[in-house]
Amino acid sequence: MLLAGDEMGRTQRGNNNAYCQDNELSWVDWDLAAMPENQQLFEFAVRLIELRRKHPALRRRHFFQGQRIRGAGVRDIIWLHPDAAEISDQDWDHHHARCFGLYLIGEALEEQDERGQWAKDDDFLVLLNGHHEPICFSLPWKGSCDLVLDTALAECGELRQVSDQAYRLEGRSLALLTQRRPAGRVAEPLLRRRYFMPFGAQVLEGGRVRFRLWAPAAERVEVSLQKPGARTVLLQMESREAGWYELSSDEATVDDLYRYRIDGSCEVPDPASRYNPQGVHGASQVIEPGRFAWTDRNWRGRPWEEAIIYQLHVGAFTAQGTFAAVRERLDHLVELGVTAIQLLPVGAFAGAHDWGYDGVLPFAPAASYGHPDELKELVQTAHQKGLMVLLDLACHYFGPEGNYLSAYAPTFFVPRTTDLAGRSIDVTLAVAGEFLIHNALYWLEEFHLDGLRVNAALLQESSGELDLLDALADAVREGPGKHRHCYLLLGHDQRAARYLHWHDHSAPRRYEAVWNDAAQQAMQELLTGAAAGAAATARSLDQLGACLSRGFADGGSGRLLPTAFVNFLQDYACIGDRALGERLHQLTPARPLGALVATSLLAPMPPALFMGEEFAAAQPFLYFCDFNPDLVKNVAANRRKSFAHLQGFRTTRTRARIPDPTQPATFQRCKLDWNSLRQSPHADWLDFHRRLLAVRRREICPRLAGMHEEAVRHTVIGGRGLSIRWTLGDDSVLTLLGNYSGVQLEGLQRPAGTVLWAEPGEADHALTQGRLLPWSVVWFLQSAA
C-alpha cells in the first residue's frame, strides 16, 4: 500500500498523525511530480508495481507457511544468513543481526490465477543490508541468476546477469535477484545448520569472528591467533560485567587456530571450542559449521515406540576407531534390525583413547575420531538409512587432565574431592546451567542428533532452585523439538520418575525414558546364579517382574508407560566394571542367556544392545584411558585396588591379571573383530538377534502407541517363573510366560493367543502339556476382540 504522494517524494515532515489536519502536512503538493529527482522515484515505483503484477510470487493471497507445501515438496519461504545458512528462531534475537536474505520459492505458491489454473513463478531472492558497511551474500542456488534491482545502483532498469556465487550489497540497501526455475524443478538452497553459542568463537555476518569467555578469576584476557608462517597475533578482549570477556574482530578467519592468554602468561584452549585438531592441550580452531551441506532435509526422526537402541563406542567399534569407519558399518545395524544408535560421549578428552566420560571440551568432537564434518556425515548417512542417532551427554563432569577452565573459573566446579578424580560442574551456578543447556542444544541443532542421554547426576534435590532438567527439557521442546522428534533420556535414578510422568497427552513428553539399571541387575543375578548352578531366588524374580511390569523395582514410580524404561542386559558400564571386562556370553551358559535375551528384546520396553552383543563378540570391553605419565601409576594402581575385595583378586599376584587401563594394548583388545561374524557361534547369535528383532518390529512396535499408564501385575510361578500380561495400544494382549531356573515347571495353563516366540523352540509343545521347560520363555499375542 502507498500513501498518496509517496511515489513522488511527498513527506509529512515526521508527523505520523496528519489525518485530522487540513494544512500543508496533509495536502498533496503536485509540483513535486515535476521535480527531476522525484521523477526517478516515480519511475522506480511504477517499475515495482509492474513487477508485482507480473509475478504472483510477489503478490500472494495467503500467508507464508515456511514449511513444506503438500505436493510440491518444497517450502514457500526461507530466511537466510548472508552465508546462505538458514536463520533459526534463536538467531532473530541477536542484536547484531542487521542483514538477511528472503528466498521465495516460485513453485510453492499453492494459489490459483484468474483462470483457476495453479500459479507457478520464478524464484526470487530479496537481500537486505541494514548495516552501514557492505555485506557479501552467498547465493543459495547453483548457476547464474539475474539482478532485478539494487537500490544502491544509480541505474538498474534492465535485468543484469550475475554469474558469481556471491553478491556484494552496499550498506543501507536492498537488492532483488531472480532465477528462472526449470520446468518441473525448483532450486532449493543448500541446507546448512549451525547453533549460535553465546560463548566461544562464533563467525558472524560479514565474516567477523566473535570470541567470548567467562573468566571471573582473570584480570586480563587476550586472544592469541596463530597465523600462517608461525606468526602470532595478540588481540585484547574487552572486560564485561560478571566476569565475561569479549572481542569481535576481522583479524580472525575461519580455520584459524587460537588460544586464550590469561593474565599475560598461561595460554589455554577454548572450553567451548568446536574443534581442537591437536588435542585438548593444543589450540582451538575457528569452525564455520555452515560450510557443511546437509541432505537430510526431510528427516523428522522416528516414533519412540519404534526405538531399538544400539550403544557403541566410536573408538572401539572398528579397527580404525573413527566416525567415518562407523558410517561404513551402518548397513550391519540396519540388517540387524536396530532403529537407533547411541554414541558414548564424543567430546574431546586427554590422549588418544578414553571411554569418553573424562572429556574436557564438551563442544568439540574428539580429534582422534575425526573432524566435526565427519560426525555430521555419519549422522546424515544414518538418517538416510532410517536410523536415529542419540548421544550420551557427559558435559556435567570434566576429566582429571586438560581441565584448564578450573584455573581461571574455579567457581564453575564443585570443590575437588581427590587428586585423581576430575571435577563436577556446580549445576546450581547460573553460568554452569546455561553452559549445560547450550551444550545440549548445540549437539541437537548443529549435528542434527535425534536425542540425548542425560546423566542422573543433574537431578537436583532442592525444591527452591530452578530445576536444571526442567529448564533443559523446556529449551529442547521450544527449540529443535518443536519441528521434529528430539528425545531426552535419563540415566537410572529412582528420582527420575517425576520427569517421566505424562501429565499433558496433547504435548510431547519432556523426558522419554530412563535406562533401567534395576532390570539389568535382576537379569544379571539370574544369569550369575545359572552359571553357578544355583536356583533363581524369589527376590531376583520378583525384582525382574516388578521392573517389567511397573518399571522401577520398588514400585515408587507410580503408573508409567512401559516405553518410559529402556531395558538392557549389558552396557559399557556392566562389562567395563568387571575386572577382566567379560561379556555375559563368556560368563553364563547359552540357554539361560538366550531366555533372557528373548525376554529383554520382546518386552514392551524399548531394548538396548551394546556393540558386539548381537554376535557374542569375543573381545572384552575393558576400562581404558590415555592420561599423562603423572597420572598413569595412580590409575592402574587404583583400578586394581578396587577389586581387592572380590574372590579371585585378593592378592597382589591375582590382581596383576587385571589389564592396565593406560596401556595401548588394553584399548586395542577392545576393538571388535568384524571378521568373526560368519564363524560359529558368532553367526548363530547374530541370526538369533536378527530374528527376535524382526518379530519385535513386525508384531510389537506397531501396537505400542496408545498404551495407557495402567497398573500391570506380575506373578511369580513356583518361585522359579514369571507370568506378565500387558494391554497394548490397540487393545491386544501381550503375555510373557518364563521359567528362569534349571527345573521344569508343571501344571501350567497355556495363555490365550498366538505364539510369537518360544525359546527354545520345543517350549511351545511342552506348554500344551502344562510343562514349562527349564530356562524357557514363551511369548503370546492375543488380538483385540
Summary of the structure (lengths in Angstrom):
residues: 785
radius of gyration: 31.4
end to end distance: 63.2
largest distance: 108.0
contacts: 2515
relative contact order: 0.06
helix: 30%
strand: 22%
